[in-house]
Amino acid sequence: MANRGEIARRIIRTLTKMGIESVAVYSEADAEASYIKEATHSVFIGPSQASASYLCEESILKAASETECEALHPGFGFLAENTIFAARCLAHKLSFIGPSPSMIALMGDKAVARATMAKLGVPVLLGSDGVVANLKQAQDWAQRIGYPVLLKARSGGGGKGMRLVEQEVDMEKAFLEASREAQAAFGDGELYVEGFVNNARHIEFQVIGDTYGQVVVLGERECSIQRRNQKLLEEAPANGFNDSTRQAINQTIIKALTRIGYTNAGTLEFLLSSDGRLFFIEMNTRIQVEHPVTELTTDIDLVEWQLRVACNQRLPLAQRAIRTHGAAIECRINAEDAWADFKPNPGPISAISWPSSHANGPVRIETYIDGPYQVPAFYDSMLAKIICYGQNRSEAIKLMTKTLNQVSIHGIKTTLPFQRAIIKNAHFIAGSYDCSFIEKNMQSLLASSPEG
């Protein structure tokens, strides 16, 4: 596993179930992480800084070679969507658990992915023809599309390198900021322009394809609870998403991905307008943070399917056999202080307590922290994901409310109390929310929490 934290532990769980030996890599900051001992083998790969460990291709490939690995799972983040690294794995005779390097390159360039999907009949928003070379081109495209528009990094992710521009006078500042941020985050400051949908919802579709030309869609997820384009809470299925729309977009997605020969897991992300239209915005060529809500509503182990596809096995089920049931909600618990503009808050956890959980639910907790722990400042701030399943959405909300109240984390600030406030918010309970939920409800959410 070329990764760390909860996703490394989650991958180990499936490998153990399948009787496959596993190798965990770890940096100096993660030397005492409990999941390291759960793997069959472990290899130290370098200093705490990600650039010298989890992003160091040489160290990871050396660890794989020394332990005679046959395959590598990149998880999410770090090198998961790095075309060159995926190609290097293949050159080292390592099966890369993900799509081919060429497919990562095609869909990883978000401007090219958008154009590709449009040619294949997938609905997209109005936008520039590829990246814009300079500020003048961005302004020209914005005039043609009509304000407001989004500036987006072609190599972006996690909301970085993205700016909403509501009027022309704001374009120059936004263009420079987005380009600088994209360059710092991804080493690529190129931007493209896309139309903006007011009151949109963020709906994504989990897909997986095998090497025999079969692609299936494993349901959709609602990801509209987000702050500055970073997701906080996800659920499956999407609120009030009708079957006819679902079936139509599933067939469109399957046709498009079959045409380009997509293999392994991926997620297509869409905006849903208030009048019910879907618009493709990007694709992630990896497993997603929020994949557990799909697993609990389909009874499918996505990591297992990823491994089987990488072994050139056929997908176990055809699209007509895919069945979803019930409802699942995931809350991300981050080491952040919501009352200080979500400032990262690493440091010592003096005590932590999780309720009982199981991989198959109804309560599932994905975490890499089991007791007192020093949360490192070098990586993403996510500490855990809490996932709850119910026969319907109301039941899932009730169980999540109960579960969040049973969790305790002492020593650092986390988003736990903020998630408690979201789950009891009347608009959330009613399912009447869109991507502006946090912005519209921030003050009431902070005020309604015990720590607010």
C-alpha positions as CSV (number, residue, x, y, z in Angstrom):
1,M,0.0,0.0,0.0
2,A,1.7,3.2,-1.2
3,N,-0.3,5.2,1.4
4,R,-1.0,5.7,5.0
5,G,-3.6,6.2,7.7
6,E,-7.2,4.9,7.5
7,I,-7.0,4.0,3.8
8,A,-3.9,1.9,4.3
9,R,-5.7,0.0,7.2
10,R,-8.8,-0.4,5.1
11,I,-6.9,-2.0,2.2
12,I,-5.1,-4.3,4.6
13,R,-8.4,-5.5,5.9
14,T,-9.5,-6.7,2.4
15,L,-6.1,-8.2,1.6
16,T,-6.2,-10.2,4.9
17,K,-9.7,-11.4,4.1
18,M,-8.6,-12.6,0.7
19,G,-5.5,-14.3,2.1
20,I,-3.1,-11.9,0.3
21,E,0.2,-10.9,2.0
22,S,0.4,-7.1,2.5
23,V,3.3,-4.6,2.8
24,A,2.7,-1.3,4.7
25,V,5.1,1.5,4.1
26,Y,5.6,4.2,6.8
27,S,7.4,7.5,7.4
28,E,9.1,8.6,10.6
29,A,5.9,10.3,11.8
30,D,3.9,7.1,11.3
31,A,6.4,4.7,12.9
32,E,4.1,4.0,15.9
33,A,0.8,3.8,13.9
34,S,-1.1,0.7,15.0
35,Y,-2.1,-0.5,11.6
36,I,1.6,-1.0,10.6
37,K,1.6,-4.2,12.6
38,E,-1.6,-5.4,10.9
39,A,0.2,-5.8,7.6
40,T,2.2,-8.9,6.8
41,H,5.4,-6.8,6.4
42,S,6.3,-3.1,6.9
43,V,9.0,-1.0,5.4
44,F,10.3,2.4,6.6
45,I,10.5,4.8,3.6
46,G,11.8,8.1,5.0
47,P,11.3,11.3,6.9
48,S,8.0,12.7,8.0
49,Q,7.7,15.2,5.1
50,A,5.5,13.6,2.4
51,S,7.9,14.7,-0.3
52,A,10.6,12.5,1.3
53,S,8.4,9.5,2.0
54,Y,4.9,9.0,0.6
55,L,5.6,11.1,-2.5
56,C,9.0,9.7,-3.0
57,E,8.6,7.2,-5.9
58,E,12.1,5.8,-5.5
59,S,11.6,4.8,-1.9
60,I,8.2,3.2,-2.5
61,L,9.4,1.3,-5.6
62,K,12.5,0.1,-3.6
63,A,10.2,-1.1,-0.8
64,A,8.1,-3.0,-3.2
65,S,11.1,-4.6,-4.9
66,E,12.7,-5.6,-1.6
67,T,9.6,-7.3,-0.4
68,E,8.9,-8.9,-3.8
69,C,5.5,-7.3,-4.2
70,E,3.5,-8.2,-7.3
71,A,1.0,-5.3,-7.1
72,L,0.7,-1.8,-5.6
73,H,-2.4,-0.1,-4.3
74,P,-2.1,3.7,-4.2
75,G,-5.2,4.4,-2.2
76,F,-6.2,8.1,-2.7
77,G,-4.1,11.2,-2.6
78,F,-0.3,11.2,-2.8
79,L,0.6,9.2,-6.0
80,A,-2.8,7.7,-6.7
81,E,-3.4,9.7,-9.9
82,N,0.2,10.2,-10.9
83,T,0.6,9.0,-14.5
84,I,4.4,8.7,-14.4
85,F,4.3,6.7,-11.2
86,A,1.7,4.3,-12.5
87,A,3.9,3.8,-15.6
88,R,7.0,3.2,-13.4
89,C,5.1,0.5,-11.5
90,L,4.4,-1.3,-14.7
91,A,8.0,-0.9,-15.8
92,H,9.0,-2.6,-12.4
93,K,6.6,-5.4,-13.2
94,L,4.2,-4.2,-10.5
95,S,0.5,-4.3,-11.2
96,F,-0.9,-0.8,-10.5
97,I,-4.3,-1.2,-8.7
98,G,-6.0,1.4,-10.8
99,P,-6.6,2.4,-14.4
100,S,-3.8,2.4,-17.0
101,P,-1.3,5.3,-17.1
102,S,-2.8,6.5,-20.4
103,M,-6.3,6.6,-18.8
104,I,-5.0,8.5,-15.8
105,A,-3.4,11.0,-18.1
106,L,-6.6,11.4,-20.2
107,M,-9.0,11.9,-17.3
108,G,-6.5,13.5,-14.9
109,D,-6.3,16.6,-17.2
110,K,-9.6,18.0,-16.2
111,A,-9.9,20.2,-19.3
112,V,-9.2,17.2,-21.6
113,A,-11.5,15.0,-19.6
114,R,-14.3,17.5,-20.0
115,A,-13.8,17.7,-23.8
116,T,-13.6,13.9,-24.0
117,M,-16.8,13.3,-22.2
118,A,-18.6,16.0,-24.3
119,K,-17.6,14.1,-27.5
120,L,-18.9,10.9,-26.0
121,G,-22.4,12.4,-25.3
122,V,-22.0,13.1,-21.6
123,P,-23.6,16.5,-20.7
124,V,-21.1,19.1,-19.7
125,L,-21.2,22.8,-18.7
126,L,-20.3,25.5,-21.1
127,G,-16.6,26.2,-20.8
128,S,-13.4,27.0,-22.5
129,D,-11.9,24.7,-25.2
130,G,-9.1,23.4,-23.0
131,V,-6.9,25.5,-20.8
132,V,-6.6,29.3,-21.2
133,A,-3.2,30.6,-22.0
134,N,-3.5,33.9,-20.2
135,L,-5.8,36.3,-18.3
136,K,-7.1,37.8,-21.6
137,Q,-8.3,34.4,-22.8
138,A,-10.0,33.7,-19.5
139,Q,-11.8,37.1,-19.7
140,D,-12.9,36.4,-23.3
141,W,-14.3,33.0,-22.4
142,A,-16.1,34.3,-19.3
143,Q,-17.8,36.9,-21.5
144,R,-18.9,34.2,-23.9
145,I,-20.2,31.9,-21.2
146,G,-21.6,34.6,-19.0
147,Y,-20.8,35.4,-15.4
148,P,-20.6,33.8,-12.8
149,V,-17.9,31.4,-13.9
150,L,-15.4,29.1,-12.2
151,L,-11.7,29.1,-12.8
152,K,-10.4,25.5,-12.3
153,A,-7.0,24.0,-12.3
154,R,-6.7,21.3,-15.0
155,S,-4.7,19.2,-12.6
156,G,-6.8,20.1,-9.6
157,G,-8.4,18.3,-6.7
158,G,-9.8,19.0,-3.2
159,G,-10.9,22.5,-4.2
160,K,-7.4,23.8,-4.8
161,G,-6.7,26.0,-7.8
162,M,-10.4,26.9,-8.0
163,R,-12.1,30.3,-7.8
164,L,-15.6,31.6,-8.3
165,V,-15.7,34.8,-10.4
166,E,-19.0,36.6,-10.2
167,Q,-18.1,39.7,-12.2
168,E,-15.4,40.8,-14.6
169,V,-13.7,43.2,-12.2
170,D,-12.8,40.2,-10.0
171,M,-11.3,38.1,-12.8
172,E,-7.6,39.3,-12.7
173,K,-7.2,38.7,-8.9
174,A,-9.0,35.4,-9.1
175,F,-6.9,34.2,-12.1
176,L,-3.6,35.0,-10.4
177,E,-4.7,33.4,-7.1
178,A,-6.0,30.2,-8.7
179,S,-2.9,29.8,-10.9
180,R,-0.5,30.3,-8.0
181,E,-2.4,27.9,-5.8
182,A,-2.6,25.3,-8.5
183,Q,1.2,25.6,-9.2
184,A,2.0,25.2,-5.5
185,A,-0.3,22.3,-5.0
186,F,0.1,20.3,-8.3
187,G,3.2,21.8,-10.0
188,D,0.8,22.9,-12.8
189,G,-0.7,26.4,-12.8
190,E,-2.8,25.9,-16.0
191,L,-6.5,26.8,-15.7
192,Y,-9.7,26.4,-17.7
193,V,-13.0,28.3,-17.4
194,E,-16.3,26.7,-16.7
195,G,-19.9,28.0,-16.2
196,F,-21.2,28.1,-12.7
197,V,-24.5,26.6,-11.6
198,N,-26.3,28.4,-8.8
199,N,-28.0,26.2,-6.1
200,A,-26.4,23.1,-7.6
201,R,-26.0,19.8,-5.9
202,H,-22.9,17.6,-6.2
203,I,-23.7,14.1,-7.4
204,E,-21.1,11.5,-8.2
205,F,-21.3,8.0,-9.7
206,Q,-19.1,5.1,-8.6
207,V,-17.9,3.0,-11.6
208,I,-15.6,0.1,-12.2
209,G,-14.5,-1.6,-15.4
210,D,-12.7,-4.8,-16.2
211,T,-10.2,-5.8,-18.9
212,Y,-13.0,-7.5,-20.9
213,G,-14.9,-4.4,-21.8
214,Q,-17.5,-4.5,-19.1
215,V,-18.2,-1.3,-17.1
216,V,-20.8,-1.0,-14.3
217,V,-22.2,1.8,-12.2
218,L,-22.5,1.0,-8.5
219,G,-25.0,3.8,-7.6
220,E,-24.6,7.4,-6.9
221,R,-23.5,9.5,-3.9
222,E,-24.7,12.9,-2.7
223,C,-21.7,15.1,-1.8
224,S,-23.3,18.5,-1.5
225,I,-22.2,19.2,2.1
226,Q,-18.9,20.8,1.4
227,R,-16.9,23.8,2.4
228,R,-14.7,25.6,-0.2
229,N,-15.2,22.6,-2.5
230,Q,-14.0,20.2,0.1
231,K,-16.4,17.5,1.1
232,L,-17.5,17.1,4.8
233,L,-20.3,14.6,4.6
234,E,-21.6,12.2,1.9
235,E,-24.6,10.0,1.6
236,A,-25.9,7.3,-0.7
237,P,-28.3,7.3,-2.5
238,A,-28.7,11.0,-3.6
239,N,-31.7,12.8,-2.1
240,G,-34.8,12.5,-4.3
241,F,-32.9,11.2,-7.3
242,N,-35.5,9.6,-9.6
243,D,-35.1,6.2,-11.2
244,S,-35.6,7.4,-14.8
245,T,-32.8,10.0,-14.4
246,R,-30.6,7.4,-12.7
247,Q,-31.0,4.8,-15.4
248,A,-30.5,7.3,-18.2
249,I,-27.2,8.7,-16.8
250,N,-26.0,5.2,-15.9
251,Q,-26.4,4.1,-19.5
252,T,-24.7,7.3,-20.7
253,I,-21.7,6.7,-18.4
254,I,-21.4,3.0,-19.3
255,K,-21.4,3.8,-23.0
256,A,-18.8,6.6,-22.6
257,L,-16.4,4.6,-20.4
258,T,-16.7,1.5,-22.6
259,R,-15.8,3.5,-25.6
260,I,-12.6,4.7,-24.0
261,G,-11.7,1.3,-22.5
262,Y,-11.8,2.4,-18.8
263,T,-10.6,-0.2,-16.3
264,N,-10.7,-0.5,-12.5
265,A,-12.4,1.9,-10.1
266,G,-13.3,5.6,-10.8
267,T,-15.8,8.2,-9.9
268,L,-17.6,10.6,-12.3
269,E,-18.6,13.9,-10.6
270,F,-21.6,15.9,-11.8
271,L,-23.5,19.1,-10.8
272,L,-27.2,18.7,-10.6
273,S,-29.1,22.0,-11.4
274,S,-32.3,23.0,-9.7
275,D,-34.2,22.1,-12.8
276,G,-32.9,18.5,-12.8
277,R,-30.1,18.6,-15.4
278,L,-26.8,16.9,-14.8
279,F,-23.5,18.3,-15.9
280,F,-20.2,16.4,-15.9
281,I,-17.4,18.3,-14.1
282,E,-14.5,15.8,-13.6
283,M,-13.4,12.2,-13.0
284,N,-11.3,10.8,-10.3
285,T,-9.3,7.7,-11.4
286,R,-9.0,6.1,-8.0
287,I,-11.0,4.9,-5.1
288,Q,-12.7,7.7,-3.2
289,V,-12.7,8.7,0.4
290,E,-16.4,8.2,0.5
291,H,-16.5,4.7,-1.0
292,P,-17.9,3.1,2.2
293,V,-21.4,4.5,1.7
294,T,-21.5,2.7,-1.7
295,E,-20.2,-0.5,-0.1
296,L,-22.9,-0.5,2.6
297,T,-25.7,0.1,0.1
298,T,-24.5,-2.5,-2.4
299,D,-22.8,-5.2,-0.2
300,I,-19.8,-4.9,-2.6
301,D,-16.2,-4.7,-1.4
302,L,-14.7,-2.2,-3.8
303,V,-11.1,-2.9,-2.9
304,E,-11.7,-6.6,-3.6
305,W,-13.2,-5.8,-7.0
306,Q,-10.2,-3.5,-7.7
307,L,-7.8,-6.4,-6.9
308,R,-9.8,-8.9,-9.0
309,V,-9.8,-6.5,-12.0
310,A,-6.0,-6.0,-11.6
311,C,-5.7,-9.8,-11.7
312,N,-7.6,-9.8,-15.1
313,Q,-10.7,-11.4,-13.6
314,R,-14.1,-10.5,-14.9
315,L,-16.4,-8.3,-12.8
316,P,-18.6,-10.6,-10.6
317,L,-21.8,-8.8,-11.6
318,A,-23.3,-7.3,-14.7
319,Q,-25.1,-3.9,-14.5
320,R,-28.6,-5.6,-14.5
321,A,-27.6,-7.5,-11.3
322,I,-26.4,-4.5,-9.4
323,R,-28.9,-3.8,-6.5
324,T,-28.8,-0.9,-4.0
325,H,-30.7,-0.8,-0.8
326,G,-31.2,1.3,2.3
327,A,-29.2,4.5,3.0
328,A,-25.8,5.3,4.3
329,I,-24.2,8.5,5.6
330,E,-20.5,9.3,6.1
331,C,-19.1,12.0,8.3
332,R,-15.4,13.0,8.0
333,I,-13.7,13.7,11.3
334,N,-10.8,16.0,10.8
335,A,-8.2,17.5,13.1
336,E,-9.5,21.1,12.4
337,D,-11.0,23.9,14.4
338,A,-14.3,24.9,12.9
339,W,-14.3,28.0,15.1
340,A,-11.0,29.2,13.7
341,D,-11.9,28.9,10.0
342,F,-11.2,25.2,10.0
343,K,-7.5,25.7,10.9
344,P,-5.6,22.4,11.0
345,N,-5.1,21.3,14.6
346,P,-2.5,18.6,14.8
347,G,-1.0,17.6,18.2
348,P,-1.4,15.1,21.0
349,I,-4.7,13.1,21.4
350,S,-4.7,12.2,25.1
351,A,-7.7,9.9,24.9
352,I,-10.1,8.7,22.2
353,S,-13.1,6.4,22.3
354,W,-15.0,4.9,19.4
355,P,-18.3,2.9,19.6
356,S,-18.3,-0.7,18.4
357,S,-18.3,-1.0,14.7
358,H,-18.1,-3.5,11.8
359,A,-17.0,-3.4,8.2
360,N,-20.5,-4.4,7.1
361,G,-22.3,-1.9,9.3
362,P,-24.7,-0.7,10.5
363,V,-21.9,1.4,12.2
364,R,-18.6,1.4,10.4
365,I,-15.6,3.4,11.6
366,E,-12.6,3.9,9.4
367,T,-9.6,5.3,11.4
368,Y,-6.0,4.7,12.1
369,I,-6.1,6.0,15.7
370,D,-7.0,3.6,18.5
371,G,-5.7,5.4,21.6
372,P,-3.4,8.3,22.7
373,Y,-1.6,9.5,19.6
374,Q,0.4,12.4,18.2
375,V,-1.4,13.6,15.1
376,P,1.3,14.7,12.6
377,A,1.3,18.1,10.9
378,F,2.7,16.7,7.7
379,Y,-0.4,15.2,6.1
380,D,-4.1,15.5,5.4
381,S,-6.0,16.3,8.6
382,M,-8.6,13.5,8.4
383,L,-8.6,11.3,11.5
384,A,-11.6,9.1,10.8
385,K,-14.7,8.5,8.8
386,I,-17.9,7.5,10.6
387,I,-20.4,5.6,8.4
388,C,-23.9,4.6,9.4
389,Y,-26.4,2.5,7.5
390,G,-30.2,2.3,7.9
391,Q,-33.1,0.8,6.0
392,N,-34.0,4.4,5.0
393,R,-32.4,7.8,5.2
394,S,-34.3,8.7,8.4
395,E,-33.0,5.6,10.1
396,A,-29.4,6.3,9.0
397,I,-29.6,9.9,10.4
398,K,-30.9,8.6,13.7
399,L,-28.1,6.1,14.0
400,M,-25.5,8.7,13.0
401,T,-26.8,11.1,15.6
402,K,-26.4,8.4,18.3
403,T,-23.0,7.3,17.0
404,L,-21.5,10.8,16.9
405,N,-22.6,11.4,20.5
406,Q,-20.8,8.2,21.5
407,V,-17.5,9.4,20.1
408,S,-15.0,11.3,22.3
409,I,-11.7,12.8,21.3
410,H,-9.6,14.7,23.8
411,G,-6.5,16.8,23.4
412,I,-7.0,18.5,20.1
413,K,-9.8,20.4,18.2
414,T,-11.7,18.3,15.7
415,T,-14.8,18.6,13.4
416,L,-16.7,16.2,15.5
417,P,-19.0,18.8,17.2
418,F,-19.5,20.5,13.8
419,Q,-20.7,17.2,12.3
420,R,-23.1,16.8,15.2
421,A,-24.5,20.2,14.3
422,I,-24.9,19.3,10.6
423,I,-26.7,16.0,11.3
424,K,-29.4,17.7,13.5
425,N,-29.9,20.6,11.1
426,A,-33.5,20.8,9.9
427,H,-32.5,21.5,6.3
428,F,-30.2,18.5,6.3
429,I,-32.8,16.2,7.9
430,A,-35.3,17.3,5.3
431,G,-32.8,16.7,2.5
432,S,-33.5,20.2,1.2
433,Y,-29.9,21.3,0.7
434,D,-27.4,22.0,-2.1
435,C,-23.7,23.0,-2.3
436,S,-24.4,26.3,-0.6
437,F,-25.5,24.6,2.6
438,I,-22.4,25.3,4.7
439,E,-22.2,28.9,3.5
440,K,-25.9,29.6,4.3
441,N,-25.9,27.8,7.6
442,M,-22.4,28.4,9.0
443,Q,-23.4,30.7,11.8
444,S,-26.3,28.6,13.0
445,L,-24.1,25.4,12.8
446,L,-21.4,27.0,15.0
447,A,-24.0,28.4,17.4
448,S,-25.8,25.1,17.8
449,S,-22.7,23.1,18.8
450,P,-21.6,22.7,22.4
451,E,-18.2,24.1,21.5
452,G,-19.6,27.0,19.4
